[in-house]
Amino acid sequence: MSPERGRPPRRAVVRAARRGLGYMPGTLLIAAVAGVLGLSLGAGGVPDVVPAGGGLTVNDVTSKAFGQHAPGLPIGELRHFTIGNRLFNTNWVIAPASVRSLDGLGPYFNRVSCSACHVRDGRGRPPAGPEAPMMSMLVRLSVPGPDGTPAAHPIYGEQLSDRAVEGLAPEGRAAMTWEPLAPFVYADGSVVPLRRPRLDFVDMADGPLGPGAMTSARVANAVFGLGLLEAVSEAHVVARADPDDANGDGVSGRVNRVWDHDAQALALGRFGWKANQPTLRQQAAAAMAGDVGVTSEHFAGGNYTAAQTDAAALPNGADDEGVELSRKQLNRLTFYLQTLAVPARRDTHNPVVQRGEQLFGAAGCNACHTPVMQTGATAAHGVLVDQTFAPYTDLLLHDMGPGLADGRPDGLASGREWRTPALWGLGLQKRVSGHTFLLHDGRARNAQEAVLWHGGEARGARDRFARWPAEDRAALLAFLDSL
């Protein structure tokens, strides 16, 4: 739409306001921008001027909503996106093969492609019961190291592989059983049944995990919009951290510091359930190594341990650089992840949704699920530069209490801490991924259950939600469904 007579375009005003105001906490920035534009601002935090993905927003409500490229990509970059998309969706095969650019699967692996877990670029789901395989989920492994920090399991490594190439037995299988819990009882007497998973490890090729082993079951995250999160400055993320709860609201928030293979230094963790990866390039390389068994310049040693000698003796698909995923392929795969678009919000003018947005802020949900972020002027690609967007995450670690704890530290993240997941696209998850399961292990069957599992730093917000009348709870859930 054209701007009102005498007014500059809204995007230009937002950019000018941000440049003039510099960094400030998200809520203050939103209020300042809304004031410049003369917009009203609800307690939930996002006026209409902030599209979900900024300039990377697309109006798509189909099953392909998470797989669109950023609008405005130049022809050359669109070609890079297409190649990356192909790499994301193509099945890798066992080496040696006629198509040498896509061989090197295994020797151990969980799935044969990225999209096998991230179906249509969306969120994975847990198995229905102990006999069902983990189709878009995996189990991390570790043992206490000599200095007290976690170390890879001496036999099975950092991840349990439930598949293997011909002639090699899979490492084993995690059988997931769902245990019903006492239902959550609201203040008005209504109840919600809850469940939690129990893992049993069966068919272990080299014996049981042994005492002291730490495990963490994790579903695959959606992958759209990640380029925007990567382009947020470190200073912006660190400024929101409050590790000592200096403001006294009960919400602390800490950064994770992890090793960056490209920079050869510790860096801010942003990606993964515990913010254990610093960049999308490293995230992609780690997933290819751990999930598909494909080596790269970051992870060149193969996904087997010194104890797995039979796996080490098998042929691989290494190229002239000694890896199976070339640097060019890794770059194209990274570009694809960086430039996936974000679906627009829906029903924003629905009074119930608007009420839910106000309640989202009133409950304190936005203390962690930060509505708005900004990218800087030095983003990896032009479409990511100078964007204001609404992901509903602060990229920080938060103690979520004993109920959600996996007991497995990761970098600086404790066994009770998780990175705040982004909420954008939540209402389209069922259409894209075919289910509504949430949280790291999929125990929550819908958004309501996910809210009720919030403990630790988020317990105050959950308790406020639980005291509301049914119509207010429904309004907040309607707001989440609009994201």
C-alpha positions as CSV (number, residue, x, y, z in Angstrom):
1,M,0.0,0.0,0.0
2,S,1.1,3.5,-0.6
3,P,2.1,5.6,2.5
4,E,-0.4,8.2,3.7
5,R,0.0,11.6,2.1
6,G,2.9,13.5,3.7
7,R,4.3,10.4,5.5
8,P,7.4,8.4,4.4
9,P,7.1,4.7,3.9
10,R,6.9,2.7,7.1
11,R,10.0,0.7,6.5
12,A,12.0,3.8,5.9
13,V,10.8,5.2,9.2
14,V,11.7,2.0,11.1
15,R,15.2,2.1,9.7
16,A,15.7,5.7,10.4
17,A,14.4,5.3,13.9
18,R,16.7,2.3,14.6
19,R,19.8,4.2,13.3
20,G,19.0,7.2,15.4
21,L,18.1,5.3,18.5
22,G,21.0,2.7,18.3
23,Y,20.7,-0.4,20.4
24,M,18.0,-0.6,23.1
25,P,16.1,-3.5,24.6
26,G,13.5,-4.9,22.2
27,T,10.4,-3.6,24.0
28,L,11.8,0.0,24.2
29,L,12.7,-0.1,20.5
30,I,9.3,-1.3,19.5
31,A,7.6,1.4,21.6
32,A,9.9,4.1,20.0
33,V,9.2,2.9,16.5
34,A,5.5,2.7,17.2
35,G,5.5,6.2,18.6
36,V,7.2,7.5,15.4
37,L,4.6,5.9,13.3
38,G,1.7,6.9,15.5
39,L,0.7,3.3,16.1
40,S,-1.0,1.8,19.2
41,L,1.0,-0.9,20.9
42,G,-0.5,-3.8,22.9
43,A,1.2,-5.4,25.9
44,G,2.2,-8.4,23.7
45,G,4.7,-6.3,21.9
46,V,4.4,-6.3,18.1
47,P,2.6,-3.7,16.0
48,D,1.6,-4.5,12.5
49,V,4.6,-2.6,11.2
50,V,6.9,-5.5,12.2
51,P,6.4,-8.4,9.8
52,A,7.3,-11.9,11.2
53,G,10.4,-12.1,9.0
54,G,11.0,-8.4,8.1
55,G,11.8,-8.3,4.5
56,L,12.0,-12.1,4.4
57,T,8.3,-12.5,5.1
58,V,6.1,-14.4,2.7
59,N,2.3,-14.8,2.6
60,D,2.1,-18.5,2.3
61,V,-0.3,-20.7,4.4
62,T,0.2,-23.9,2.5
63,S,2.1,-27.0,3.4
64,K,5.1,-25.4,1.7
65,A,5.0,-22.3,3.9
66,F,8.4,-23.0,5.6
67,G,10.3,-23.8,2.4
68,Q,10.1,-20.5,0.4
69,H,13.1,-18.4,-0.5
70,A,13.6,-14.8,0.7
71,P,11.8,-12.4,-1.6
72,G,14.1,-10.3,-3.8
73,L,17.0,-12.7,-4.2
74,P,19.1,-11.8,-7.2
75,I,19.2,-14.4,-10.0
76,G,22.6,-15.7,-9.0
77,E,21.7,-16.1,-5.4
78,L,18.4,-17.7,-6.3
79,R,20.5,-20.3,-8.2
80,H,22.6,-20.9,-5.0
81,F,19.3,-21.3,-3.0
82,T,18.1,-23.9,-5.5
83,I,21.3,-25.9,-5.3
84,G,21.2,-25.7,-1.5
85,N,17.6,-26.9,-1.6
86,R,18.6,-29.8,-3.7
87,L,21.4,-30.7,-1.2
88,F,19.0,-30.4,1.6
89,N,16.5,-32.8,0.0
90,T,18.7,-35.3,-1.9
91,N,19.3,-38.7,-0.4
92,W,23.0,-39.5,0.2
93,V,24.2,-43.0,-0.9
94,I,26.9,-45.5,0.2
95,A,30.3,-45.0,-1.3
96,P,31.6,-45.8,-3.8
97,A,28.7,-44.8,-6.1
98,S,28.3,-43.5,-9.7
99,V,27.2,-40.1,-8.4
100,R,30.4,-39.3,-6.5
101,S,29.3,-35.9,-5.4
102,L,26.5,-37.4,-3.2
103,D,28.1,-40.6,-1.9
104,G,29.6,-41.1,1.5
105,L,26.6,-42.0,3.6
106,G,27.5,-43.5,7.0
107,P,29.0,-45.8,8.1
108,Y,26.6,-45.0,10.9
109,F,23.6,-42.6,10.3
110,N,20.1,-41.7,11.4
111,R,18.7,-40.6,8.1
112,V,19.8,-40.3,4.5
113,S,19.1,-36.6,4.0
114,C,18.4,-33.3,5.9
115,S,14.8,-33.3,4.8
116,A,14.2,-36.8,6.2
117,C,14.2,-35.2,9.7
118,H,13.2,-31.6,8.7
119,V,10.3,-32.6,6.5
120,R,9.2,-29.6,4.4
121,D,11.7,-27.6,6.5
122,G,9.6,-28.1,9.6
123,R,9.7,-29.6,13.0
124,G,10.2,-33.3,13.7
125,R,8.0,-35.5,15.9
126,P,8.5,-38.2,18.5
127,P,7.5,-41.9,17.8
128,A,4.1,-43.0,18.9
129,G,5.4,-45.9,21.0
130,P,8.4,-48.1,21.8
131,E,8.2,-50.2,18.6
132,A,8.0,-47.1,16.3
133,P,11.3,-45.8,14.9
134,M,12.6,-42.3,15.5
135,M,11.9,-40.8,12.1
136,S,12.7,-37.2,12.9
137,M,14.3,-37.4,16.3
138,L,17.6,-38.5,17.7
139,V,19.3,-39.1,21.1
140,R,22.5,-37.3,22.2
141,L,25.0,-39.2,24.3
142,S,27.8,-38.3,26.7
143,V,29.6,-39.4,29.8
144,P,31.2,-37.3,32.6
145,G,34.7,-36.2,31.4
146,P,37.9,-36.1,33.5
147,D,37.4,-32.4,34.3
148,G,33.7,-32.8,35.1
149,T,32.5,-31.6,31.7
150,P,30.6,-34.0,29.4
151,A,32.6,-36.1,26.9
152,A,31.6,-38.3,24.1
153,H,30.6,-41.9,25.0
154,P,33.7,-44.0,24.6
155,I,31.9,-46.6,22.4
156,Y,28.9,-44.9,20.8
157,G,30.2,-41.3,20.5
158,E,28.0,-38.2,20.8
159,Q,24.9,-39.6,19.1
160,L,23.1,-42.9,18.9
161,S,22.9,-44.0,15.2
162,D,20.0,-46.4,14.6
163,R,21.1,-47.2,11.1
164,A,24.3,-48.4,9.4
165,V,25.6,-49.3,5.9
166,E,25.3,-52.8,4.6
167,G,27.6,-55.2,6.5
168,L,27.6,-53.1,9.7
169,A,25.1,-53.4,12.6
170,P,23.4,-50.2,13.7
171,E,24.6,-48.9,17.1
172,G,21.3,-49.6,18.7
173,R,17.8,-48.2,19.1
174,A,16.1,-45.9,21.6
175,A,12.6,-47.2,22.4
176,M,10.4,-44.4,23.7
177,T,7.5,-45.2,26.1
178,W,5.0,-42.5,27.1
179,E,4.3,-42.4,30.8
180,P,1.0,-40.6,31.8
181,L,1.4,-38.1,34.7
182,A,-1.1,-36.7,37.1
183,P,-3.1,-34.1,35.1
184,F,-2.5,-30.4,35.6
185,V,-5.4,-28.7,37.4
186,Y,-6.3,-25.1,36.6
187,A,-7.6,-22.7,39.2
188,D,-11.1,-23.1,37.8
189,G,-10.9,-26.9,38.2
190,S,-10.5,-28.0,34.6
191,V,-7.7,-30.5,33.9
192,V,-5.2,-31.2,31.2
193,P,-3.5,-34.6,31.0
194,L,0.3,-34.6,30.7
195,R,2.9,-37.2,29.8
196,R,6.6,-37.7,29.7
197,P,8.9,-40.0,27.8
198,R,11.0,-42.9,29.1
199,L,13.9,-44.1,27.0
200,D,15.0,-47.8,26.9
201,F,18.1,-48.7,24.8
202,V,17.7,-52.0,22.9
203,D,19.6,-54.0,20.4
204,M,22.9,-52.2,21.4
205,A,25.6,-53.6,19.1
206,D,28.5,-53.2,21.5
207,G,26.8,-53.6,24.9
208,P,24.8,-51.3,27.2
209,L,25.6,-47.6,27.6
210,G,26.9,-48.3,31.1
211,P,26.7,-46.4,34.3
212,G,27.1,-42.6,34.2
213,A,25.8,-42.3,30.6
214,M,23.8,-39.1,29.9
215,T,21.1,-39.1,27.2
216,S,18.9,-36.4,25.7
217,A,16.1,-37.1,23.2
218,R,15.6,-34.2,20.7
219,V,13.2,-33.7,17.9
220,A,14.4,-31.8,14.7
221,N,13.8,-28.1,14.8
222,A,12.2,-26.1,11.9
223,V,14.9,-24.4,9.8
224,F,13.2,-21.4,8.3
225,G,14.2,-17.8,9.3
226,L,17.5,-18.9,10.8
227,G,19.5,-16.5,8.7
228,L,17.8,-13.6,10.5
229,L,18.8,-15.1,13.9
230,E,22.4,-15.5,12.7
231,A,22.5,-11.9,11.6
232,V,21.5,-10.4,14.9
233,S,24.6,-8.9,16.5
234,E,26.2,-10.6,19.4
235,A,26.0,-7.4,21.4
236,H,22.2,-7.4,21.0
237,V,21.9,-10.9,22.3
238,V,24.4,-10.4,25.2
239,A,22.7,-7.2,26.2
240,R,19.5,-9.1,27.0
241,A,21.2,-11.6,29.2
242,D,20.7,-11.2,33.0
243,P,22.6,-14.2,34.5
244,D,22.3,-12.8,38.1
245,D,18.7,-11.7,37.7
246,A,19.7,-8.1,38.4
247,N,16.3,-6.8,37.6
248,G,14.6,-9.1,40.1
249,D,11.9,-10.5,37.8
250,G,13.0,-14.1,38.3
251,V,14.1,-14.5,34.7
252,S,17.9,-14.6,34.2
253,G,18.9,-15.7,30.8
254,R,22.5,-16.7,29.9
255,V,24.6,-17.0,26.8
256,N,26.2,-20.2,25.7
257,R,29.8,-20.1,24.5
258,V,30.9,-22.8,22.0
259,W,33.8,-23.5,19.7
260,D,33.6,-21.9,16.3
261,H,35.6,-24.0,13.8
262,D,35.9,-21.2,11.2
263,A,37.0,-18.5,13.7
264,Q,39.0,-21.0,15.8
265,A,37.7,-19.4,18.9
266,L,34.9,-19.5,21.4
267,A,31.7,-17.8,20.1
268,L,28.1,-17.1,21.0
269,G,26.0,-20.2,20.7
270,R,22.7,-19.5,18.8
271,F,21.4,-22.8,17.2
272,G,20.2,-26.1,18.6
273,W,18.1,-26.9,21.6
274,K,20.9,-25.8,23.9
275,A,22.5,-23.1,21.7
276,N,25.4,-25.4,21.1
277,Q,26.3,-24.2,17.5
278,P,27.5,-20.7,16.7
279,T,26.8,-20.5,13.0
280,L,24.5,-22.0,10.4
281,R,27.6,-23.3,8.5
282,Q,28.8,-25.2,11.5
283,Q,25.3,-26.3,12.3
284,A,24.8,-27.8,8.8
285,A,28.2,-29.5,8.9
286,A,27.6,-31.0,12.3
287,A,24.2,-32.3,11.2
288,M,25.6,-33.8,8.1
289,A,28.3,-35.5,10.1
290,G,26.2,-36.7,13.0
291,D,22.9,-37.5,11.3
292,V,24.0,-38.6,7.8
293,G,27.6,-39.6,8.5
294,V,28.9,-37.3,5.8
295,T,32.3,-35.6,6.6
296,S,33.3,-32.0,5.8
297,E,36.2,-29.7,6.5
298,H,34.7,-29.1,10.0
299,F,34.1,-32.7,10.8
300,A,36.5,-34.8,8.8
301,G,37.1,-37.8,11.2
302,G,34.0,-39.8,10.5
303,N,31.1,-40.4,12.9
304,Y,32.6,-43.5,14.6
305,T,34.8,-43.9,17.7
306,A,38.2,-45.6,18.1
307,A,36.4,-48.6,19.5
308,Q,34.4,-49.1,16.3
309,T,37.2,-50.6,14.2
310,D,34.9,-52.3,11.7
311,A,33.4,-48.9,10.7
312,A,36.8,-47.3,10.2
313,A,37.8,-50.0,7.7
314,L,34.9,-49.3,5.3
315,P,35.3,-47.3,2.1
316,N,34.2,-43.6,2.1
317,G,33.3,-41.0,-0.5
318,A,36.1,-38.6,0.2
319,D,37.0,-36.1,-2.6
320,D,40.4,-34.6,-3.4
321,E,40.1,-32.5,-0.2
322,G,39.6,-35.6,1.9
323,V,36.0,-34.9,2.7
324,E,32.6,-36.1,1.4
325,L,30.7,-32.8,1.6
326,S,32.8,-30.3,-0.4
327,R,33.4,-26.7,0.7
328,K,31.2,-25.5,-2.2
329,Q,28.4,-27.9,-1.2
330,L,28.6,-26.8,2.4
331,N,28.4,-23.1,1.3
332,R,25.4,-23.7,-0.8
333,L,23.6,-25.7,1.9
334,T,24.4,-22.8,4.3
335,F,23.1,-20.2,1.9
336,Y,19.8,-22.2,1.6
337,L,19.4,-22.2,5.4
338,Q,20.3,-18.5,5.6
339,T,17.8,-17.3,3.1
340,L,14.7,-19.4,3.9
341,A,11.7,-17.0,4.3
342,V,9.3,-16.7,7.3
343,P,5.6,-17.1,6.9
344,A,3.5,-14.0,7.8
345,R,1.3,-13.8,10.9
346,R,-2.4,-14.4,10.4
347,D,-5.6,-13.1,12.0
348,T,-3.9,-10.1,13.5
349,H,-7.1,-8.0,13.4
350,N,-9.1,-10.7,15.3
351,P,-10.1,-9.2,18.7
352,V,-9.5,-12.5,20.4
353,V,-6.0,-12.7,19.0
354,Q,-5.3,-9.1,19.9
355,R,-6.5,-9.9,23.5
356,G,-4.2,-12.9,23.5
357,E,-1.3,-10.8,22.5
358,Q,-1.9,-8.5,25.4
359,L,-2.1,-11.4,27.8
360,F,1.1,-12.8,26.4
361,G,2.9,-9.7,27.7
362,A,0.8,-9.5,30.9
363,A,1.8,-13.1,31.8
364,G,5.5,-12.3,31.2
365,C,6.0,-14.7,28.3
366,N,7.8,-12.0,26.4
367,A,10.6,-11.9,29.0
368,C,12.1,-14.9,27.2
369,H,10.1,-15.0,24.0
370,T,11.3,-11.6,22.9
371,P,8.9,-10.3,20.2
372,V,11.3,-8.2,18.1
373,M,14.9,-8.4,17.0
374,Q,17.0,-6.5,14.6
375,T,19.8,-7.6,12.2
376,G,22.9,-5.4,11.6
377,A,24.5,-3.8,8.6
378,T,27.1,-6.5,8.2
379,A,24.9,-9.6,7.6
380,A,26.2,-12.4,5.4
381,H,23.8,-11.5,2.5
382,G,22.1,-8.4,1.4
383,V,18.6,-9.6,2.1
384,L,19.5,-10.0,5.7
385,V,20.8,-6.5,6.3
386,D,19.0,-4.0,8.4
387,Q,15.9,-6.1,9.1
388,T,13.4,-5.8,12.0
389,F,11.5,-9.0,12.5
390,A,9.4,-10.8,15.1
391,P,10.8,-14.3,16.1
392,Y,9.7,-14.5,19.7
393,T,13.1,-15.7,21.1
394,D,16.0,-14.1,22.9
395,L,18.5,-16.8,21.9
396,L,19.4,-17.2,25.5
397,L,19.6,-20.2,27.9
398,H,17.0,-20.4,30.6
399,D,16.6,-22.8,33.5
400,M,13.3,-24.5,32.8
401,G,13.1,-26.4,36.0
402,P,13.4,-30.1,36.9
403,G,10.4,-31.2,34.9
404,L,12.0,-30.5,31.5
405,A,15.6,-31.2,32.6
406,D,17.5,-33.8,30.6
407,G,20.5,-33.8,33.0
408,R,23.0,-33.4,30.1
409,P,25.1,-30.2,30.0
410,D,26.2,-28.8,26.7
411,G,28.8,-26.2,26.6
412,L,27.9,-23.7,29.3
413,A,24.3,-25.0,29.3
414,S,23.3,-27.0,32.3
415,G,21.1,-30.0,32.3
416,R,18.2,-27.8,33.2
417,E,18.8,-25.1,30.7
418,W,17.3,-24.7,27.2
419,R,17.6,-22.0,24.6
420,T,14.3,-20.1,24.1
421,P,12.7,-21.6,20.9
422,A,11.4,-19.1,18.3
423,L,7.6,-19.1,18.1
424,W,7.1,-17.9,14.6
425,G,5.3,-20.3,12.3
426,L,3.7,-22.1,15.3
427,G,0.2,-21.9,14.0
428,L,1.2,-23.4,10.6
429,Q,3.1,-26.4,12.1
430,K,0.2,-28.9,11.8
431,R,-0.3,-27.9,8.1
432,V,3.4,-28.2,7.3
433,S,4.6,-31.0,9.5
434,G,1.3,-32.8,10.2
435,H,1.4,-32.6,13.9
436,T,1.4,-30.2,16.9
437,F,4.0,-31.8,19.1
438,L,6.3,-29.3,20.9
439,L,9.3,-29.1,23.3
440,H,12.6,-30.8,22.9
441,D,11.3,-34.3,23.1
442,G,7.9,-33.8,21.7
443,R,6.1,-34.5,25.0
444,A,3.7,-31.6,24.7
445,R,0.9,-32.6,22.3
446,N,-0.1,-29.0,21.7
447,A,0.8,-25.4,22.7
448,Q,-1.3,-25.6,25.9
449,E,0.6,-28.6,27.2
450,A,3.9,-26.8,26.3
451,V,2.9,-23.8,28.4
452,L,2.0,-26.1,31.4
453,W,5.5,-27.7,31.2
454,H,7.2,-24.4,31.8
455,G,9.0,-24.4,35.1
456,G,12.1,-22.8,36.6
457,E,12.4,-19.2,35.4
458,A,9.1,-19.5,33.4
459,R,7.1,-20.8,36.3
460,G,5.7,-17.4,37.2
461,A,4.3,-16.9,33.7
462,R,2.8,-20.4,33.7
463,D,1.2,-19.9,37.0
464,R,-0.4,-16.6,35.9
465,F,-1.7,-18.4,32.8
466,A,-3.1,-21.2,35.1
467,R,-5.0,-18.7,37.2
468,W,-6.8,-17.0,34.3
469,P,-10.4,-17.9,33.3
470,A,-10.8,-20.3,30.4
471,E,-11.6,-17.5,27.9
472,D,-8.3,-15.7,28.6
473,R,-6.3,-18.9,28.3
474,A,-8.1,-19.6,25.0
475,A,-7.2,-16.0,23.8
476,L,-3.5,-16.5,24.6
477,L,-3.5,-19.9,22.7
478,A,-5.3,-18.1,19.8
479,F,-2.5,-15.6,19.7
480,L,0.1,-18.3,19.6
481,D,-1.8,-20.0,16.7
482,S,-1.6,-16.7,14.8
483,L,2.2,-16.7,14.8
